[in-house]
Protein backbone atom coordinates (compact mmCIF):
# COMPACT_ATOMS: atom_id res chain seq x y z
CA UNK A 1 0.00 0.00 0.00
CA UNK A 2 1.22 3.47 -0.88
CA UNK A 3 3.14 5.37 1.76
CA UNK A 4 2.51 4.89 5.48
CA UNK A 5 -0.46 7.19 6.02
CA UNK A 6 -2.99 5.09 7.96
CA UNK A 7 -5.27 3.36 5.46
CA UNK A 8 -8.29 3.92 7.70
CA UNK A 9 -7.68 7.66 7.44
CA UNK A 10 -7.50 7.46 3.62
CA UNK A 11 -10.74 5.46 3.52
CA UNK A 12 -12.49 8.02 5.71
CA UNK A 13 -11.04 10.90 3.66
CA UNK A 14 -12.47 9.47 0.43
CA UNK A 15 -15.95 9.28 1.98
CA UNK A 16 -15.73 12.95 3.03
CA UNK A 17 -14.59 14.59 -0.20
CA UNK A 18 -16.51 14.69 -3.50
CA UNK A 19 -14.49 13.72 -6.58
CA UNK A 20 -16.82 15.75 -8.81
CA UNK A 21 -16.03 18.94 -6.89
CA UNK A 22 -12.30 18.17 -6.94
CA UNK A 23 -12.11 17.53 -10.70
CA UNK A 24 -14.63 20.22 -11.68
CA UNK A 25 -12.31 22.86 -10.21
CA UNK A 26 -9.78 22.02 -12.94
CA UNK A 27 -11.84 20.36 -15.69
CA UNK A 28 -15.40 21.71 -16.05
CA UNK A 29 -17.81 18.77 -15.89
CA UNK A 30 -21.32 18.40 -17.28
CA UNK A 31 -23.99 16.11 -15.86
CA UNK A 32 -24.73 13.15 -18.15
CA UNK A 33 -27.14 10.71 -16.55
CA UNK A 34 -25.57 9.25 -13.42
CA UNK A 35 -22.12 10.41 -14.46
CA UNK A 36 -20.39 13.72 -15.17
CA UNK A 37 -18.48 14.12 -18.43
CA UNK A 38 -15.80 16.29 -20.00
CA UNK A 39 -13.10 16.20 -22.66
CA UNK A 40 -10.27 14.21 -21.15
CA UNK A 41 -7.48 16.28 -19.54
CA UNK A 42 -5.00 13.46 -20.20
CA UNK A 43 -5.23 13.31 -23.99
CA UNK A 44 -6.37 15.47 -26.90
CA UNK A 45 -9.98 14.84 -27.94
CA UNK A 46 -12.99 16.70 -29.32
CA UNK A 47 -15.79 14.39 -28.13
CA UNK A 48 -16.02 13.98 -24.32
CA UNK A 49 -15.08 10.48 -23.17
CA UNK A 50 -13.90 11.36 -19.65
CA UNK A 51 -16.47 10.11 -17.12
CA UNK A 52 -16.68 10.81 -13.38
CA UNK A 53 -18.99 8.72 -11.21
CA UNK A 54 -19.99 10.52 -8.02
CA UNK A 55 -21.35 7.47 -6.19
CA UNK A 56 -18.20 5.42 -6.81
CA UNK A 57 -15.81 8.38 -6.46
CA UNK A 58 -14.01 7.17 -9.55
CA UNK A 59 -13.11 8.57 -12.98
CA UNK A 60 -12.41 6.77 -16.24
CA UNK A 61 -11.67 7.85 -19.81
CA UNK A 62 -12.97 5.53 -22.51
CA UNK A 63 -10.55 7.13 -24.95
CA UNK A 64 -7.15 6.80 -23.27
CA UNK A 65 -8.10 4.52 -20.29
CA UNK A 66 -6.90 7.03 -17.69
CA UNK A 67 -8.63 6.11 -14.42
CA UNK A 68 -8.46 6.53 -10.68
CA UNK A 69 -9.60 8.30 -7.56
CA UNK A 70 -9.46 11.95 -6.49
CA UNK A 71 -5.96 11.21 -5.15
CA UNK A 72 -4.87 9.83 -8.51
CA UNK A 73 -6.31 12.85 -10.34
CA UNK A 74 -4.31 15.33 -8.24
CA UNK A 75 -1.16 13.24 -8.72
CA UNK A 76 -1.56 12.82 -12.48
CA UNK A 77 -3.12 16.16 -13.47
CA UNK A 78 -1.41 18.53 -11.02
CA UNK A 79 1.76 16.42 -10.63
CA UNK A 80 1.42 16.26 -6.86
CA UNK A 81 3.15 13.62 -4.76
CA UNK A 82 1.01 11.10 -2.90
CA UNK A 83 1.36 12.79 0.50
CA UNK A 84 0.81 16.22 -1.06
CA UNK A 85 -2.44 14.99 -2.67
CA UNK A 86 -3.62 13.58 0.67
CA UNK A 87 -2.82 16.89 2.40
CA UNK A 88 -4.72 18.82 -0.28
CA UNK A 89 -7.84 16.64 0.05
CA UNK A 90 -7.63 16.62 3.84
CA UNK A 91 -7.69 20.42 3.90
CA UNK A 92 -10.73 20.41 1.61
CA UNK A 93 -12.51 17.95 3.89
CA UNK A 94 -11.56 19.75 7.09
CA UNK A 95 -9.62 16.72 8.33
CA UNK A 96 -6.35 16.59 10.19
CA UNK A 97 -3.87 13.96 9.10
CA UNK A 98 -2.83 11.75 12.05
CA UNK A 99 0.25 13.18 13.73
CA UNK A 100 2.27 10.01 13.12
CA UNK A 101 1.86 10.44 9.37
CA UNK A 102 5.05 12.44 9.01
CA UNK A 103 7.10 9.66 10.50
CA UNK A 104 5.09 7.07 8.58
CA UNK A 105 5.60 8.55 5.13
CA UNK A 106 9.23 7.46 5.02
CA UNK A 107 8.94 5.98 1.54
CA UNK A 108 7.67 9.22 0.03
CA UNK A 109 10.22 11.33 1.92
CA UNK A 110 13.02 9.05 0.79
CA UNK A 111 11.90 9.32 -2.84
CA UNK A 112 11.81 13.10 -2.57
CA UNK A 113 15.38 13.06 -1.24
CA UNK A 114 16.50 10.94 -4.17
CA UNK A 115 14.80 13.26 -6.68
CA UNK A 116 16.60 16.21 -5.10
CA UNK A 117 19.87 14.29 -5.29
CA UNK A 118 19.44 13.44 -8.99
CA UNK A 119 19.02 17.17 -9.63
CA UNK A 120 22.30 17.82 -7.80
CA UNK A 121 24.02 15.13 -9.85
CA UNK A 122 22.62 16.68 -13.04
CA UNK A 123 24.05 20.07 -12.05
CA UNK A 124 27.40 18.42 -11.33
CA UNK A 125 27.56 16.90 -14.83
CA UNK A 126 26.46 20.21 -16.42
CA UNK A 127 29.19 22.05 -14.55
CA UNK A 128 31.80 19.53 -15.69
CA UNK A 129 30.83 20.10 -19.33
CA UNK A 130 31.48 23.81 -18.87
CA UNK A 131 34.58 23.88 -16.72
CA UNK A 132 36.32 20.52 -16.40
CA UNK A 133 39.89 20.52 -17.71
CA UNK A 134 39.24 17.23 -19.56
CA UNK A 135 36.21 18.48 -21.47
CA UNK A 136 38.02 18.82 -24.83
CA UNK A 137 37.06 15.34 -26.09
CA UNK A 138 33.38 15.71 -25.27
CA UNK A 139 33.22 19.22 -26.79
CA UNK A 140 34.87 17.90 -29.96
CA UNK A 141 32.40 15.01 -30.06
CA UNK A 142 29.43 17.39 -29.86
CA UNK A 143 30.92 19.51 -32.65
CA UNK A 144 31.51 16.44 -34.83
CA UNK A 145 27.88 15.48 -34.38
CA UNK A 146 26.80 19.07 -35.10
CA UNK A 147 24.95 19.33 -31.78
CA UNK A 148 24.33 23.01 -31.19
CA UNK A 149 24.24 24.86 -27.89
CA UNK A 150 20.44 25.15 -27.87
CA UNK A 151 20.01 21.37 -27.93
CA UNK A 152 22.73 20.90 -25.31
CA UNK A 153 20.83 23.28 -23.01
CA UNK A 154 17.34 21.90 -23.80
CA UNK A 155 18.33 18.29 -23.10
CA UNK A 156 20.78 19.26 -20.31
CA UNK A 157 23.68 17.28 -21.74
CA UNK A 158 26.53 16.91 -19.29
CA UNK A 159 29.96 15.37 -18.86
CA UNK A 160 31.22 12.69 -16.49
CA UNK A 161 34.99 13.33 -16.41
CA UNK A 162 37.64 10.59 -16.34
CA UNK A 163 38.52 9.27 -12.90
CA UNK A 164 37.02 6.99 -10.30
CA UNK A 165 35.78 9.32 -7.58
CA UNK A 166 34.81 12.70 -9.05
CA UNK A 167 31.15 12.40 -8.05
CA UNK A 168 31.92 10.60 -4.80
CA UNK A 169 34.35 13.29 -3.65
CA UNK A 170 31.95 16.18 -4.39
CA UNK A 171 28.55 14.76 -3.33
CA UNK A 172 29.52 11.85 -1.08
CA UNK A 173 30.58 13.76 2.01
CA UNK A 174 28.87 11.44 4.52
CA UNK A 175 27.85 7.81 4.87
CA UNK A 176 24.24 8.84 4.29
CA UNK A 177 25.04 10.77 1.10
CA UNK A 178 27.14 7.83 -0.16
CA UNK A 179 24.19 5.51 0.46
CA UNK A 180 21.83 7.83 -1.44
CA UNK A 181 24.24 8.14 -4.39
CA UNK A 182 24.33 4.35 -4.46
CA UNK A 183 20.52 4.21 -4.25
CA UNK A 184 20.15 6.31 -7.42
CA UNK A 185 22.73 4.16 -9.20
CA UNK A 186 25.41 6.74 -10.00
CA UNK A 187 28.09 5.05 -7.91
CA UNK A 188 29.05 1.38 -7.57
CA UNK A 189 30.37 -0.55 -4.58
CA UNK A 190 33.57 -2.52 -5.09
CA UNK A 191 34.59 -5.83 -3.51
CA UNK A 192 36.43 -4.05 -0.71
CA UNK A 193 33.39 -2.04 0.35
CA UNK A 194 34.50 1.22 -1.27
CA UNK A 195 32.61 3.17 -3.93
CA UNK A 196 33.47 4.56 -7.36
CA UNK A 197 31.67 6.55 -10.09
CA UNK A 198 29.52 4.55 -12.49
CA UNK A 199 29.90 7.08 -15.33
CA UNK A 200 33.46 8.00 -16.30
CA UNK A 201 34.60 9.96 -19.37
CA UNK A 202 31.15 9.90 -20.92
CA UNK A 203 28.63 12.30 -22.42
CA UNK A 204 25.71 12.31 -19.96
CA UNK A 205 21.98 12.34 -20.79
CA UNK A 206 19.74 13.09 -17.77
CA UNK A 207 16.43 11.20 -17.99
CA UNK A 208 13.36 13.09 -16.79
CA UNK A 209 9.94 11.58 -16.15
CA UNK A 210 6.70 13.21 -17.33
CA UNK A 211 6.62 15.31 -14.19
CA UNK A 212 10.05 16.74 -15.00
CA UNK A 213 11.96 14.93 -12.27
CA UNK A 214 15.39 13.48 -13.07
CA UNK A 215 15.06 9.73 -12.43
CA UNK A 216 18.23 8.35 -14.02
CA UNK A 217 21.09 8.90 -16.46
CA UNK A 218 22.52 7.55 -19.67
CA UNK A 219 26.15 7.87 -20.67
CA UNK A 220 27.84 7.57 -24.08
CA UNK A 221 31.51 6.68 -24.22
CA UNK A 222 33.85 9.05 -26.09
CA UNK A 223 36.32 6.38 -27.20
CA UNK A 224 36.11 2.79 -28.44
CA UNK A 225 35.49 1.51 -24.93
CA UNK A 226 32.58 -0.91 -24.38
CA UNK A 227 29.75 -0.66 -23.74
CA UNK A 228 29.09 2.31 -26.00
CA UNK A 229 26.05 3.29 -23.93
CA UNK A 230 25.63 2.82 -20.20
CA UNK A 231 22.37 3.35 -18.32
CA UNK A 232 21.49 3.84 -14.68
CA UNK A 233 20.29 0.60 -13.07
CA UNK A 234 16.66 0.32 -12.03
CA UNK A 235 16.00 2.01 -8.69
CA UNK A 236 12.97 2.87 -6.58
CA UNK A 237 12.47 5.98 -8.74
CA UNK A 238 13.52 4.57 -12.13
CA UNK A 239 11.92 1.65 -14.02
CA UNK A 240 13.12 1.37 -17.62
CA UNK A 241 10.03 -0.45 -18.84
CA UNK A 242 7.85 2.55 -17.97
CA UNK A 243 9.97 5.54 -18.94
CA UNK A 244 10.88 7.17 -22.26
CA UNK A 245 13.87 9.44 -22.79
CA UNK A 246 12.89 12.79 -24.29
CA UNK A 247 9.15 12.55 -23.61
CA UNK A 248 9.30 15.35 -21.06
CA UNK A 249 11.12 17.65 -23.54
CA UNK A 250 8.70 16.70 -26.34
CA UNK A 251 5.66 17.65 -24.27
CA UNK A 252 7.35 20.84 -23.11
CA UNK A 253 8.22 21.90 -26.66
CA UNK A 254 4.89 20.99 -28.26
CA UNK A 255 1.54 21.71 -26.67
CA UNK A 256 -0.28 19.18 -28.85
CA UNK A 257 1.48 15.98 -29.85
CA UNK A 258 -0.47 14.79 -32.87
CA UNK A 259 2.03 11.98 -33.30
CA UNK A 260 5.10 10.69 -31.48
CA UNK A 261 8.18 9.03 -32.97
CA UNK A 262 9.70 6.25 -30.86
CA UNK A 263 13.38 5.53 -31.52
CA UNK A 264 16.02 3.38 -29.84
CA UNK A 265 18.74 5.68 -28.54
CA UNK A 266 19.60 8.95 -26.86
CA UNK A 267 21.50 10.28 -29.87
CA UNK A 268 18.56 9.49 -32.16
CA UNK A 269 16.41 11.80 -30.04
CA UNK A 270 19.09 14.48 -29.94
CA UNK A 271 19.78 14.31 -33.68
CA UNK A 272 16.11 14.55 -34.64
CA UNK A 273 15.61 17.44 -32.21
CA UNK A 274 18.60 19.16 -33.80
CA UNK A 275 16.69 19.03 -37.11
CA UNK A 276 13.56 20.49 -35.53
CA UNK A 277 11.77 17.18 -34.97
CA UNK A 278 10.82 17.52 -31.30
CA UNK A 279 8.00 14.97 -31.12
CA UNK A 280 10.35 12.08 -30.44
CA UNK A 281 11.27 9.85 -27.50
CA UNK A 282 13.39 6.75 -26.99
CA UNK A 283 12.90 3.49 -25.16
CA UNK A 284 15.71 3.01 -22.68
CA UNK A 285 17.52 -0.03 -23.96
CA UNK A 286 14.37 -2.17 -23.77
CA UNK A 287 11.70 -3.18 -26.24
CA UNK A 288 8.70 -0.86 -26.41
CA UNK A 289 6.53 -2.27 -23.64
CA UNK A 290 2.76 -2.22 -23.15
CA UNK A 291 3.36 0.26 -20.31
CA UNK A 292 5.26 2.53 -22.71
CA UNK A 293 2.45 2.48 -25.22
CA UNK A 294 -0.32 2.95 -22.68
CA UNK A 295 1.53 6.06 -21.50
CA UNK A 296 1.95 7.36 -25.06
CA UNK A 297 -1.66 6.69 -26.05
CA UNK A 298 -2.75 8.95 -23.20
CA UNK A 299 -0.93 11.76 -24.99
CA UNK A 300 -1.48 11.03 -28.67
CA UNK A 301 -3.39 8.60 -30.87
CA UNK A 302 -0.54 8.05 -33.34
CA UNK A 303 2.77 6.29 -32.68
CA UNK A 304 5.54 5.93 -35.26
CA UNK A 305 8.29 3.44 -34.48
CA UNK A 306 11.65 3.98 -36.14
CA UNK A 307 14.35 1.55 -35.12
CA UNK A 308 17.78 0.84 -36.51
CA UNK A 309 18.04 -0.81 -39.93
CA UNK A 310 19.59 -4.04 -38.64
CA UNK A 311 18.42 -7.41 -37.33
CA UNK A 312 18.02 -6.12 -33.79
CA UNK A 313 15.95 -3.19 -35.06
CA UNK A 314 13.69 -5.55 -36.98
CA UNK A 315 13.12 -7.67 -33.87
CA UNK A 316 12.38 -4.55 -31.82
CA UNK A 317 9.80 -3.46 -34.40
CA UNK A 318 8.08 -6.85 -34.30
CA UNK A 319 7.90 -6.80 -30.48
CA UNK A 320 6.42 -3.31 -30.68
CA UNK A 321 3.79 -4.61 -33.11
CA UNK A 322 2.84 -7.49 -30.81
CA UNK A 323 2.63 -5.23 -27.76
CA UNK A 324 0.53 -2.69 -29.68
CA UNK A 325 -2.22 -5.04 -30.81
CA UNK A 326 -4.34 -5.15 -27.61
CA UNK A 327 -4.34 -1.33 -27.43
CA UNK A 328 -5.56 -0.55 -30.96
CA UNK A 329 -8.99 0.95 -30.38
CA UNK A 330 -10.73 4.33 -30.46
CA UNK A 331 -8.81 5.57 -33.49
CA UNK A 332 -5.33 4.72 -32.26
CA UNK A 333 -2.78 4.19 -35.02
CA UNK A 334 0.67 2.60 -35.17
CA UNK A 335 3.16 3.02 -38.02
CA UNK A 336 6.73 1.89 -38.67
CA UNK A 337 9.68 3.41 -40.53
CA UNK A 338 12.08 0.79 -41.87
CA UNK A 339 15.47 2.35 -42.52
CA UNK A 340 18.09 1.02 -44.95
CA UNK A 341 20.60 -1.52 -43.64
CA UNK A 342 23.05 -0.12 -41.08
CA UNK A 343 21.19 3.19 -40.86
CA UNK A 344 19.63 4.65 -37.72
CA UNK A 345 17.44 7.77 -37.28
CA UNK A 346 20.53 9.79 -36.39
CA UNK A 347 22.50 8.92 -39.57
CA UNK A 348 19.40 8.97 -41.78
CA UNK A 349 18.28 12.47 -40.87
CA UNK A 350 21.82 13.86 -41.19
CA UNK A 351 22.23 12.28 -44.59
CA UNK A 352 18.77 12.94 -46.03
CA UNK A 353 17.37 15.87 -44.05
CA UNK A 354 14.22 16.63 -42.08
CA UNK A 355 11.74 16.43 -44.98
CA UNK A 356 12.91 12.95 -45.93
CA UNK A 357 12.37 11.69 -42.39
CA UNK A 358 8.93 13.31 -42.11
CA UNK A 359 7.83 12.08 -45.54
CA UNK A 360 4.52 10.18 -45.04
CA UNK A 361 5.50 7.97 -47.94
CA UNK A 362 8.06 6.09 -45.82
CA UNK A 363 5.49 5.09 -43.20
CA UNK A 364 4.37 1.46 -43.09
CA UNK A 365 1.01 0.90 -41.32
CA UNK A 366 0.95 -1.80 -38.66
CA UNK A 367 -1.50 -3.90 -40.69
CA UNK A 368 0.80 -3.86 -43.72
CA UNK A 369 3.81 -4.80 -41.59
CA UNK A 370 1.80 -7.63 -40.03
CA UNK A 371 0.54 -9.11 -43.29
CA UNK A 372 3.87 -8.70 -45.08
CA UNK A 373 5.68 -10.48 -42.26
CA UNK A 374 3.16 -13.30 -41.99
CA UNK A 375 2.87 -13.70 -45.75
CA UNK A 376 6.62 -13.79 -46.34
CA UNK A 377 7.48 -16.96 -48.29
CA UNK A 378 3.80 -17.97 -48.54
CA UNK A 379 2.43 -18.60 -52.03
CA UNK A 380 -0.96 -16.88 -51.97
CA UNK A 381 -1.78 -18.11 -55.47
CA UNK A 382 -2.54 -21.60 -54.21
CA UNK A 383 -5.23 -22.79 -51.80
CA UNK A 384 -2.73 -24.20 -49.36
CA UNK A 385 -0.89 -20.89 -49.13
CA UNK A 386 -4.05 -18.91 -48.47
CA UNK A 387 -5.06 -21.39 -45.78
CA UNK A 388 -1.64 -21.04 -44.16
CA UNK A 389 -1.98 -17.25 -44.24
CA UNK A 390 -5.34 -17.40 -42.46
CA UNK A 391 -4.06 -19.74 -39.76
CA UNK A 392 -0.98 -17.62 -39.11
CA UNK A 393 -3.02 -14.43 -38.90
CA UNK A 394 -5.70 -15.68 -36.49
CA UNK A 395 -3.59 -15.45 -33.27
CA UNK A 396 -2.77 -11.82 -34.03
CA UNK A 397 -6.37 -10.93 -34.88
CA UNK A 398 -7.43 -12.48 -31.57
CA UNK A 399 -5.30 -9.90 -29.72
CA UNK A 400 -7.11 -6.95 -31.28
CA UNK A 401 -9.88 -5.47 -29.10
CA UNK A 402 -13.43 -5.18 -30.49
CA UNK A 403 -13.24 -2.05 -32.62
CA UNK A 404 -13.89 -0.93 -36.23
CA UNK A 405 -10.13 -1.22 -36.78
CA UNK A 406 -10.33 -4.97 -36.16
CA UNK A 407 -13.14 -5.27 -38.70
CA UNK A 408 -11.09 -3.37 -41.28
CA UNK A 409 -8.06 -5.59 -40.72
CA UNK A 410 -10.22 -8.69 -41.16
CA UNK A 411 -11.66 -7.21 -44.34
CA UNK A 412 -8.14 -6.64 -45.68
CA UNK A 413 -7.16 -10.22 -44.83
CA UNK A 414 -10.24 -11.35 -46.72
CA UNK A 415 -9.03 -9.51 -49.83
CA UNK A 416 -5.53 -10.98 -49.54
CA UNK A 417 -6.72 -14.56 -49.10
CA UNK A 418 -10.01 -14.43 -51.06
CA UNK A 419 -11.65 -15.88 -47.98
CA UNK A 420 -15.08 -14.58 -46.90
CA UNK A 421 -15.15 -12.08 -44.06
CA UNK A 422 -17.84 -14.03 -42.23
CA UNK A 423 -15.77 -17.21 -42.49
CA UNK A 424 -12.75 -15.44 -40.95
CA UNK A 425 -14.96 -14.29 -38.07
CA UNK A 426 -16.18 -17.86 -37.64
CA UNK A 427 -12.64 -19.24 -37.63
CA UNK A 428 -11.63 -16.57 -35.15
CA UNK A 429 -14.53 -17.53 -32.91
CA UNK A 430 -13.60 -21.21 -33.13
CA UNK A 431 -9.98 -20.38 -32.42
CA UNK A 432 -10.94 -18.36 -29.36
CA UNK A 433 -13.13 -21.17 -28.04
CA UNK A 434 -10.39 -23.73 -28.69
CA UNK A 435 -7.83 -21.61 -26.88
CA UNK A 436 -10.20 -21.16 -23.94
CA UNK A 437 -10.82 -24.90 -23.83
CA UNK A 438 -7.10 -25.67 -23.91
CA UNK A 439 -6.43 -23.21 -21.11
CA UNK A 440 -9.09 -24.83 -18.95
CA UNK A 441 -7.84 -28.32 -19.72
CA UNK A 442 -4.22 -27.44 -19.04
CA UNK A 443 -4.89 -25.52 -15.84
CA UNK A 444 -7.72 -26.94 -13.77
CA UNK A 445 -7.32 -24.17 -11.18
CA UNK A 446 -8.85 -21.78 -13.70
CA UNK A 447 -12.26 -23.38 -13.28
CA UNK A 448 -14.66 -20.72 -12.10
CA UNK A 449 -12.17 -17.89 -12.64
CA UNK A 450 -14.63 -15.89 -14.75
CA UNK A 451 -17.22 -16.10 -11.99
CA UNK A 452 -14.64 -14.99 -9.41
CA UNK A 453 -13.69 -12.06 -11.63
CA UNK A 454 -17.40 -11.17 -11.95
CA UNK A 455 -17.85 -11.34 -8.17
CA UNK A 456 -14.88 -9.00 -7.64
CA UNK A 457 -16.23 -6.57 -10.23
CA UNK A 458 -19.62 -6.59 -8.51
CA UNK A 459 -18.00 -5.72 -5.20
CA UNK A 460 -16.01 -2.88 -6.76
CA UNK A 461 -19.20 -1.25 -8.01
CA UNK A 462 -21.54 -2.35 -5.19
CA UNK A 463 -19.41 -2.84 -2.05
CA UNK A 464 -22.53 -3.28 0.10
CA UNK A 465 -23.02 -6.74 -1.44
CA UNK A 466 -20.27 -8.02 0.87
CA UNK A 467 -22.18 -7.05 4.01
CA UNK A 468 -24.55 -10.01 3.65
CA UNK A 469 -21.71 -12.55 3.48
CA UNK A 470 -21.64 -14.11 6.96
CA UNK A 471 -18.32 -15.94 6.61
CA UNK A 472 -15.58 -16.49 4.04
CA UNK A 473 -14.37 -19.76 5.59
CA UNK A 474 -15.98 -22.08 3.02
CA UNK A 475 -15.05 -19.71 0.19
CA UNK A 476 -11.41 -19.56 1.19
CA UNK A 477 -11.17 -23.38 0.92
CA UNK A 478 -11.57 -23.20 -2.86
CA UNK A 479 -8.41 -23.74 -4.88
CA UNK A 480 -8.88 -21.19 -7.67
CA UNK A 481 -7.07 -18.11 -8.86
CA UNK A 482 -8.49 -14.97 -7.28
CA UNK A 483 -10.23 -16.64 -4.31
CA UNK A 484 -7.81 -15.31 -1.70
CA UNK A 485 -8.15 -11.81 -3.09
CA UNK A 486 -11.96 -12.08 -3.16
CA UNK A 487 -11.95 -13.08 0.52
CA UNK A 488 -9.65 -10.16 1.41
CA UNK A 489 -11.93 -7.78 -0.47
CA UNK A 490 -15.01 -9.04 1.38
CA UNK A 491 -13.19 -8.69 4.71
CA UNK A 492 -12.10 -5.13 3.87
CA UNK A 493 -15.64 -4.06 2.99
CA UNK A 494 -17.16 -5.66 6.10
CA UNK A 495 -14.59 -3.75 8.17
CA UNK A 496 -15.42 -0.49 6.30
CA UNK A 497 -19.17 -0.65 5.50
CA UNK A 498 -19.24 2.80 3.88
CA UNK A 499 -16.23 2.27 1.63
CA UNK A 500 -16.53 3.30 -2.04
CA UNK A 501 -14.85 2.02 -5.18
CA UNK A 502 -12.27 4.78 -4.70
CA UNK A 503 -11.53 3.59 -1.18
CA UNK A 504 -11.06 0.01 -2.38
CA UNK A 505 -8.62 1.10 -5.08
CA UNK A 506 -6.59 3.16 -2.62
CA UNK A 507 -6.21 0.12 -0.37
CA UNK A 508 -4.29 -1.58 -3.17
CA UNK A 509 -2.41 1.42 -4.56
CA UNK A 510 1.13 0.56 -5.73
CA UNK A 511 0.51 -3.20 -5.51
CA UNK A 512 0.34 -5.81 -8.25
CA UNK A 513 -3.46 -5.72 -7.97
CA UNK A 514 -3.92 -2.00 -8.67
CA UNK A 515 -3.86 -2.13 -12.47
CA UNK A 516 -6.18 -5.13 -12.73
CA UNK A 517 -8.66 -3.60 -10.29
CA UNK A 518 -8.78 -0.42 -12.37
CA UNK A 519 -9.43 -2.53 -15.47
CA UNK A 520 -12.30 -4.37 -13.77
CA UNK A 521 -13.66 -1.10 -12.39
CA UNK A 522 -13.46 0.52 -15.84
CA UNK A 523 -15.58 -2.03 -17.69
CA UNK A 524 -17.96 0.17 -19.70
CA UNK A 525 -21.15 -1.64 -18.71
CA UNK A 526 -20.06 -2.01 -15.10
CA UNK A 527 -18.89 1.60 -14.93
CA UNK A 528 -22.40 2.78 -15.63
CA UNK A 529 -24.40 0.24 -13.63
CA UNK A 530 -24.06 -3.30 -12.29
CA UNK A 531 -27.48 -3.64 -10.67
CA UNK A 532 -26.91 -7.03 -9.00
CA UNK A 533 -29.16 -7.97 -6.09
CA UNK A 534 -27.84 -9.42 -2.86
CA UNK A 535 -29.67 -12.70 -3.57
CA UNK A 536 -28.01 -13.11 -6.97
CA UNK A 537 -24.59 -12.33 -5.54
CA UNK A 538 -24.90 -14.82 -2.67
CA UNK A 539 -26.26 -17.48 -5.04
CA UNK A 540 -23.17 -17.02 -7.23
CA UNK A 541 -20.87 -17.56 -4.24
CA UNK A 542 -22.89 -20.59 -3.10
CA UNK A 543 -22.65 -22.11 -6.58
CA UNK A 544 -18.86 -21.75 -6.50
CA UNK A 545 -18.69 -23.57 -3.18
CA UNK A 546 -21.14 -26.27 -4.33
CA UNK A 547 -19.14 -26.88 -7.51
CA UNK A 548 -16.00 -27.31 -5.40
CA UNK A 549 -17.74 -29.74 -3.03
CA UNK A 550 -19.24 -31.71 -5.91
CA UNK A 551 -15.85 -32.11 -7.56
CA UNK A 552 -14.41 -33.21 -4.21
CA UNK A 553 -17.10 -35.88 -3.87
CA UNK A 554 -16.39 -37.16 -7.39
CA UNK A 555 -12.75 -37.69 -6.44
CA UNK A 556 -13.84 -39.64 -3.37
CA UNK A 557 -15.93 -42.07 -5.46
CA UNK A 558 -12.82 -43.36 -7.25
CA UNK A 559 -12.17 -46.97 -6.29
CA UNK A 560 -8.42 -46.46 -6.17
CA UNK A 561 -5.91 -43.60 -6.22
CA UNK A 562 -4.53 -45.29 -9.33
CA UNK A 563 -7.61 -44.07 -11.21
CA UNK A 564 -6.52 -40.46 -10.69
CA UNK A 565 -4.13 -38.67 -13.00
CA UNK A 566 -1.15 -36.91 -11.46
CA UNK A 567 -2.94 -33.60 -11.97
CA UNK A 568 -6.08 -34.90 -10.25
CA UNK A 569 -4.01 -36.25 -7.32
CA UNK A 570 -2.44 -32.81 -6.84
CA UNK A 571 -5.79 -31.09 -6.91
CA UNK A 572 -7.34 -33.67 -4.55
CA UNK A 573 -4.58 -33.06 -2.01
CA UNK A 574 -5.13 -29.30 -2.25
CA UNK A 575 -8.89 -29.69 -1.81
CA UNK A 576 -8.29 -31.70 1.38
CA UNK A 577 -6.47 -28.75 2.96
CA UNK A 578 -8.33 -26.65 5.48
CA UNK A 579 -8.60 -22.88 4.91
CA UNK A 580 -6.03 -22.40 7.68
CA UNK A 581 -3.52 -24.44 5.68
CA UNK A 582 -3.82 -22.18 2.62
Buried (B, 14 or more C-beta within 10 A) or exposed (E): EBBBBBBEBBBBBBBEBBBBEBBBEEBEBEEEEEBBBBBBBBBBBEEBBBBBBBEBBBBBBBBBBBBBBBBBBBBBBEBBBBBBBBBBBBEBBEBEBEEEBEEBBEBBBBBBBBBEBBEBBBBBBBEBBEEBEBBEBBEEBBEEBEBEEEBBEBBBBBBBBEBBBBBBEEBBEEEEBBEBBBBBBBBBEEEEEEBBBBBBBBBBBBBBBBBEBBBBBBBBBBEEEEEEBBBBEBBEBBBBBBBBBBBBBBBEBEEEBEBBBBBBBBBBBBBBBBBEBBBBBBBBBBBBBBBBBBBBBBBBBBBBBBBBBBEEBBEBBBBBBBBBBBBBBBEBBBBBBBBEEEBBBBBBBBEBEEEEBBEEEBBBBBBEBBBEBBBEEBEEEEEEBBEBBBEBBBBBBBBBEEBEBBEEBBEBBBEBBEBEBEEBBEBBEEBEEEEEEEEEEEEBBBBBBEBBBBBBBBBBBBBEBBEEBEEBEBBBBBBBBBBBBBBBBBBBBBEBEEBBBBBBBBBBBEEEBBEBBBEBBBBEEBBBEBEBEBEEBBEBBEEBEEBBBEBBEEBEEEEEEEEBEEEBEBBBEBBEEEBEEE
